[in-house]
Amino acid sequence: MLLTFPVWVERAVLRLEREAPFAATAMCEALGELTVLIDVEGERAMLSAASGRCALLPSAPAAFAVELRTTRRAIAALARGELSILDAITSGGVTLRGPVAALAGVYDALIAFLEGAVRAPSFADTLDQFLRWQRLRDRHVARGTE
Amino acid sequence: MSSIAESLTDGDYLRGSPFCHGGAQGHKEWWHFCVYGDGVDVLINFSLVDDVRVGAATGAQCGRLTLLVRGDAWHGEVLQFAPDAVRAPAGGHHFVFGDNAVRWRDGRYFIEVNAPSLGITLSMVMTPEAMPSLANNIALEDGPPIHWLVMPRARVDGTMTHRGRTHTFQRAPGYHDHNWGHFRWGQDFAWEWGFALAHDRTNPWSLVFVRLSNRAHTRALMQALFLWRGPYQHRVMRGGELTVRREGLLRPDTVFKVPRVMRLICPSTATDVPARLLVDGQGDGDRLRLAFEANDLAQVIIPNDRTRGQTIIHEVSGAVSLRGAVRGEEVALEGRGIFEFLGA
C-alpha cells in the first residue's frame, strides 16, 4: 500500500504515542503552541500540539510559525543515514523557514520524533510503506533512461 | 580436544534469556570477534537482546549483527533480524541470524557473514590460542551483575570480500569475548575495555584491560589488567594495584556511526574518548605499564532502553605498548588494539 505524506505523518505520530510515549510527550513539549506546515512535493501536513497532543490540523490555518519543505528522496536519504539533518539543510534537500526560536523548537520536536521512531517497533514498516512510492518512482525513472 | 577447546566448550555456551520462560526481562548477550588482517580490521558482533520496547511481544528478542570493517576508512552497519530468522538456543554454541552464523565446532569458531547490502561476504575460521578467562557476577551499582568470558588470542584463516575487494586471512591475529547479563542501556555504568595483540606473532604476550565505572567516569566499580603468556593466563592485576590515567581527547574530523540512521540523532563528532590511556600496575614485585594511543574510532549508537538519550560504544583503534616485569621476567609488547569506551 502506498501512503500519502499526511497519512504517514498521522500514523507515525499515533505509533509514537503508543510505542514510545516519552518521545511523543517530548515532541509535544518542544512544539508547544507552534504550528508547523510540512510540505513534501506539494503534499501538505499541518502539525500542531496546541490541543495537548501532536496532531494534524484538518484544514490549513492562515498562519503557521514554521514552514518545512522537503522531498521523499531527501527523507529516504535521511532514513538511510546518507545525510545528516545539517547535510540535508545545507544541500537544499530540506528548507526551513521561520523565526529562530520557533526553528529551535521544531528542531527539538524533530529530534524527539526521531528518538521515538528508532524505538517504536512498528515504525520501520510505516516508513517503508511511505518510501515505497519513491522507490517505484526511482525504478520508473531508471527504466525511462535505459 | 585441547584444554583450550575444552574450556571454551564448557564456558562459551549461550546462557539465554529467562524472559520467554517467565523470568526477568532485559537480558542481553553477545559474542564479539575482532580480526586483524593485512590492511583491514574486522569487528563482528552477534547479539541477542530481550525486546523491551513498548508493544513488543512477551518473550520477543532482537537479533542484531554489528559489522565494522576498518580499511582506509570505517564501513559497516548494524543489521536487525526478525525473531523467525534467529536461532541461538540457550545452552548451544551458535548464533544463526538469517544467512549469517557463527558456530563453535571441533575447537574452532566458524564465522559466516553474507551482507550483500553492505558489500560484505566473509567466511572465517577462528582457532583459539589462549585459555579463556571467565568472570562471573561483576557487580553494577544499580542492577544485577554482569558476566563475561574473554579469549584474547586466536589464529584466523579465511576470506572476506568487501566492496568488491577480496582479503585473505592467513594466520591473522584475532580476539573473542562473550558478555551476558541483565542491564539497561542508559543505566549508571560505563566501561573501558580493550585488548592488544603483538605485531610479532611470535611474541608470547597478550592482554585485556577492563574498567567498569559509573557513567560519569568518576567512580571505578572494578578494574583489571589480564596478562597471558602464550596460552596461559600469567598475571592479573586488579583494583588498587592499578592506576589508570586518561590523557587528552581524541578529536577526529569525521566519525563513522552505526546504525547509520543514528547520525540524525547524534551528529556530533565530539567525543570523550581519551587520546591516550595509561595504565600503571604494581604489586607483589611485578610492574606493568600499558599505553594505548588512540588513532581513530567508530561509534555504535544504542537508544537507551527506558529513557531518552543514547549510549555510545566507541570502538577505538590504536597502538598499544606494554612494558614491565612479572615474576622476574621482562614483559614487552608492541602491537595493535581495539579499546571500547562507553559514553553518553
HADDOCK unambig.tbl for C-alpha pairs under 7 A between the chains (distance, minus, plus):
assign (segid A and resid 19 and name CA) (segid B and resid 54 and name CA) 4.85 0.50 0.50
assign (segid A and resid 19 and name CA) (segid B and resid 55 and name CA) 5.75 0.50 0.50
assign (segid A and resid 20 and name CA) (segid B and resid 54 and name CA) 6.61 0.50 0.50
assign (segid A and resid 79 and name CA) (segid B and resid 261 and name CA) 5.66 0.50 0.50
assign (segid A and resid 80 and name CA) (segid B and resid 260 and name CA) 6.61 0.50 0.50
assign (segid A and resid 80 and name CA) (segid B and resid 261 and name CA) 5.79 0.50 0.50
assign (segid A and resid 81 and name CA) (segid B and resid 260 and name CA) 4.47 0.50 0.50
assign (segid A and resid 81 and name CA) (segid B and resid 261 and name CA) 4.24 0.50 0.50
assign (segid A and resid 81 and name CA) (segid B and resid 263 and name CA) 6.25 0.50 0.50
assign (segid A and resid 84 and name CA) (segid B and resid 263 and name CA) 6.01 0.50 0.50
assign (segid A and resid 84 and name CA) (segid B and resid 264 and name CA) 5.25 0.50 0.50
assign (segid A and resid 84 and name CA) (segid B and resid 267 and name CA) 6.75 0.50 0.50
assign (segid A and resid 85 and name CA) (segid B and resid 264 and name CA) 6.03 0.50 0.50
assign (segid A and resid 111 and name CA) (segid B and resid 265 and name CA) 6.19 0.50 0.50
assign (segid A and resid 114 and name CA) (segid B and resid 265 and name CA) 6.90 0.50 0.50
assign (segid A and resid 119 and name CA) (segid B and resid 53 and name CA) 6.65 0.50 0.50
assign (segid A and resid 120 and name CA) (segid B and resid 53 and name CA) 6.96 0.50 0.50
assign (segid A and resid 121 and name CA) (segid B and resid 56 and name CA) 6.85 0.50 0.50
